[in-house]
Amino acid sequence: MRFDDRVAVVSGGANGIGWATAERLLDEGARVAVLDREPHAAASQLEKRAVVDASTSERTAVFECDVTDPASVDDAVAAVLDRFGRIDVVASVAGGDNAVDDGLDEEHWNAIVSLNLHGPVRLIRACREALIASKGSIVMVGSVNGVAAYGEPAYAAAKAGLTLLAKNLAVELGPAGVRINVVAPGTVRTRVWDHQGGPDALSPLYPLGRVGEPADIAAAIAFLASDDASWITGVTLPVDGGSLAGPLATMSRLLPN
């Protein structure tokens, strides 16, 4: 129960990694504000959970939020503070790509960077004073695409930007007691793979022999947000089944002799 008496904000919390993170934080005692541009989907998830955990209804709230819209973010965070009175943890999960790599196309680039880099900045900006008051913690979801060349340059550049954002804000906000870190997932079984035949075909590329599950990433987020990581700030933690540890070695095992 590492998050007893704490309030956590999870953006992109209706599905995938975001929902797994909301559940993990609930399991560890937090009150959780789920922010998503699909509030009905988030509410449905919480209703299903409430069937087996009646306290869910008392400890959660859903707020419509589009992280590409500054006013939407500001309104959602104001509503969170009105409902819960404080913010101790921010899990910035909302992000993604449209699965179409349009290279340096202007419209594509702006949309992807707005969602994956500017979106977390908007959320942190809106939560900043509340986090300083609580000496809170921020965890942003990056990607291995932001650490090595896996393609999709707009998405990769946006996710890479989170690493330097975290380092700079760690220095700026550290004296106020606020920590900020990034998790960098590899391939994770989320709905983005629904129209691509599923992610399991990529399992042989991972030294641990499988792709990730949303709960794998949620566990890392919970660790970095908790007091167990109280002396960790400004880092990017790969949660990737070993793909960054030895991609060439992994690939060589798949090549014909």
N, C-alpha and C positions, 0 to 999 in steps of 0.2 A: 504493500500500500504506500508506494513512494510519493503519491500525489494527493494524499489526504488533505483536505482544506485548500486545495489549489484549483485554479480555474485555467483550463486550457482552451485555446482557440485552434481549430483545425480547418484550414482552407482546403477546398476540394474534398470535403469529408464525406460525400455521398457514396462514393464507390472506391474500389481498388485499395491502393495504399492509404488514401485518406480515411476511408472507413475502417480499415484495419487499425490505423493509428488511433482513431476515436475510440474504438473498442478496447484497445490495449490500455489507454489512459483511463477509461472508465473502470476497467478491471482493477487498476491500481489506485482507485479511490478518487480520481479527479471529477470535478464538474466540467462538462465539455460543451463548448459552443461550436456547433458544426456550421461552417460557412460553405455555401455552394450555390452555383447558378441554377441548380436543379433542386430547390428546397423540398419538393414533394418526394423526390427519390431519397433524400436524407431522412425525411420524416418517416418514410416507409421502413427504412432500415432500423430506425429507433423503435418503431412500433413492434417490429418482429423481436427485437431484443427484449423489450419490456414484458413480453409474454413469459420469459424465463427469469427476468430480473426486474422486479417491480420498481426498484429504486431508480431505474433508468429515466423514468418520466420526471422525477424530481431533480435529477442531476444533469439534465441535458436541455438544450434549446437549439433550434435550427433558425438560421438567418440567411436570407437570400443575399448572395454576394457574387459579383462578377469582378475578378481581380484586374481585368483590363480597363475598368471604369473607376477612376479615383473617387468619385462621389459615392458609388456603390460600396466601396471599401470603407470609406469614412462613416457612412450611415450604418453599416453592419457592425463596425467596432463600437460605435456609440451605443447601439442597441445591446451589444454584449455587456458593456459597462453598466448600462441601465438595469439589465437583468441580473448580473452577478456581482457588480460592484468592484471587480478587480480582474486583472489578467496576470497570470504567473508564467504561462507557457504559450508560445506561438509555434505551431507546426505548419509551416508554409509548404503545402503539398500540391496545391493547384498548379497545373502545368500540362505540358504534353506537346505533341506535334500532330499534324494532320496526315501523317504517313505518306505524304507526297513531297519529295525533295525537289524544290524548285530553285535550288542553288542560291544565286544572289538576287533573285527577283525581288523588287522593292516591296511590293505588297505582302508577299510571303514573309520576307525578312522582318518587316515591321510588326506583323501580326504575331510571329513566333517570339520575337524579343519582348514585345509588350506583355505577353502571357507569362513567359518563363523567367524574365529578368526584372522587368518593371513591375510585374505583379507582386512578387515578394517585397520589393522596395516599398510599394504602396501600403502593403499590409504592415510592414515594420514601422513605417512612418506613422501610421494611424495608431499603432499600439505602443509606440516608443515611451510616452510619459507614464503609461500604466505599468510598463515593464520596469522602468526605473524605480517607480514607487514600490514595486514588489521584489526588486532585485531578481528579475525573472530570467527566462532562458528562451532562446529562439533556435529552432532547427529547420533548415531549408532542405528541400529535396532537390538534389542536383541529378547527375547522371554520369556514368562512365564515359558517355559521349563528350563530357566537358573535361575529361582528363586525358583521353587518347583519341586518335583519329578513327572513329567508327562510322563516319559519314554524317550527312545532314548538317551542313555548316552553320545554318542559322540557329538550329536547336543546340548544336554543340557550343557555339559562341555564347549563347545566352546562358547555358548551364555552366560554362567555364567562368562566366562573369560572377556567378554566385560565390565561387571560391575566393576571389579577391574582395568581393563585397563583405564576406564573412571576416576575412583578415582585418580589413580596415575598420569595420564596426566593432570587432573584438577589442581593438586598441582604443577606439573612441568611447565605447560604452563599458569597457571593463572596469574603470575606476568607479562607475556607478553600480557595480555589482551585477551587470547584465552580461550573460554569455551568449555567443552565437556560433553555431556550427552547421556543417552541411553533411548529409549522407548522399553518396553517389551510387545508386543502384545499377546493377547490370540488368539483364532481361528478367522481367517480372511478369507473372501470369495475371494480367489485367485485361480489361475489356478491349483495349487497343488491339489485342491479338485476335479478337473474335472474327474479323473479316480477313485474317491472314492465315487461317488454318491452325492457329494455336502456336505457342512458342516452343513446344517440346522438341521440334526438329533441331533447335539450337543447343540442346542439352550436351551433345558431344563436344561443343566448344568450351565447356566449363570444366575446369579441373575437378570440381566436386560432383560432376556428372548430372547436374540438374539445373533447371532455371529456378529463379527465386519465386517465393510466394509473398503476397502482400504482408503477411505476418512477419516475415524475415526483416523487412524494412521497418515495420512498426516497432519491432523489438529494439532496433538500433536507435530509432528516434526517441523512444522512451528512455533508453540509457542516457543518451546525450542531454536530454531535457531534465534528467533527475539529478539529485545531489550526489549520486555515485560518480558523476562526471564533473564534480564541482571545481576541478582544477584543469578542465579542458575547455578551451575556447579558441576560435579562429581556425579550426581544422576541417578538412574534408575527409570523411571516412568512407572508403569504398565498401560497399556491401554487395559483392558481385560474384560470389562463388569461385573466386580466384582468377577471373578473366584478365585482370590487369597484371596479375603476378607473373603470368607466362603465356601470353597469347600466341607467340610464335611456336613455343614448345607444344602447346595444345594443338595448334593447327598441324604441326608436323606429324602428330600421331594419327591424323586422319588421312594423310596423303598415302597413295599406293606406294608399296615398296618398289 
